[in-house]
Amino acid sequence: MFDDMDAAIRYIFRTRRRLDAAPRGLDEYTRDTAPTRSLLAGAGLLHRERDYVVVTGSRGKGSVTAIMAKLLQAQGRRVGTVTSPHLVHWNERIRVDGRMIPTDRFLGILGDLRPAIDGILGRLDAAHYLSPQGIFLAIALRYFDEMGVDLAVLEVGRGGRFDDIAVVPNRLSVFAPVMLEHTALLGDTLGRIAWHKAGIIKAGGAAISLPQAPDALAELRREADKQAADLICLSDADMGEWLADSADGQHLRLPPYGELTLPLLGRYQIENATLAIRAVELLRKSSGALPAAYKETIRRGLSAVRWPGRVQQLDEAPAVYVDGAITRRSAQSFLASVAPRLRQPVISIVGVPRDRDYAGVYRVMGAVSQALIITETDINPNTRFPDRSAALDAACGLTSEQCHTYKLSEALELARSLAGETGTILMAVSLMLVGECMLIWDVHTSAI
């Protein structure tokens, strides 16, 4: 038995961390799902009749997972989810009907699985490991069994073809936009990255995708043909139409539902909501026109969506908005989402890891800001930020004032002094820093 989450997490990551000192290679050579498959089989975790949906992509896959889960919950399904990363609590990665797994059950299930895990670890050589994600999946599936979950929506961590989440027998595969990311691990071309993502498609299953670049779409179609799976590729014309902002979200129109309310501020969430709704339609047991009662469940489910830290307003005087915008494109989406709400002066706090296009994010945020405050966090020692001099060099000249601070609390104090009560503070930061914001503003993440 484990005494607390810290001990549990150290145990879960122990074989993975022994490889951190060595350079990682491409996933197809360094990742192996066989240990996870062995764990799930040995613990009897895939025997239960349950529907599985696997979601992948380079941007928005967590949002799609959360929206799908809420839509299905509104239809009376008992829904389990696995997402990553978390904001505040490791438990957030495993939820049933939006509520994270209690700590005592997380620790208890891990304790029950420990003999099987230790047996697998004892058979691995120094070059292999049992994926922490595979252990999280095993805990989730056992918890789903206990809670009577009949449908699970699972978010892939990275890639797909060699990701432990994708070992489940999902009959539906869902694709958010595929972009260049993790090039040292997935490959340096869009087609190769899409090949990794396409690996979640199962034989004879179904798949649905948001609009993709031609190279990415070609890989999805190639894999669907290979697996004799049905693939639906949505187009830009299929997306829901933005109608108006509301106090805490936006209104959109999507046939055949008419006007829908989405309580998320991000403009990009309209695409994610469209994909989630169309994916849920594919899970229907019947075909033909959608009954009025079904449409009402979609409206009700969408209006109840909650996904903290994604273009979220945290304060009013000054107005404070936060988003996990750590790429140039996501920063542009962040600004487009809050543009009608901006009040001068605008002060931006940016915390982008050094393996992302931090300079590009600085340029996007600097274009609307009077000051740029660069910050970081040491919560995760494996995530590194650009050193102070490199960061300030990249930000030089973009705004009238640029500065660097090592702590988010100090960055916020400075931003408030510059924005006053009438201005706006924008935070384009990594999800680790988003998590710090949840703690500072006491935003509860245990239930969504």
Secondary structure, DSSP 4 states (H G I P E B T S, - for coil): --SSHHHHHHHHTHHHHTTTTSPP--HHHH---HHHHHHHHHTT-S-S--EEEEEE-SSSHHHHHHHHHHHHHHTT--EEEE-SS-SS-GGGGEEETTEEPPHHHHHHHHHHHHHHHHHHHHH--TT----HHHHHHHHHHHHHHHHT--EEEEE-SS-STT-GGGGS--SEEEE----S--HHHH-SSHHHHHHHHHTT--TT-EEEE----HHHHHHHHHHHHHTT-EEEE--GGGSPEEEEEETTEEEEEETTTEEEEE----TTHHHHHHHHHHHHHHT-SS-SSPPHHHHHHHHHHHHT---TTSSEEEEETTEEEEE---SHHHHHHHHHHHGGG--SSEEEEEE--TTS-HHHHHHHHHTT-SEEEE----SSTT-----HHHHHHHHTTSSSEEEE-S-HHHHHHHHHHHHTTTSEEEEEE-HHHHHHHHHHTT---SB-
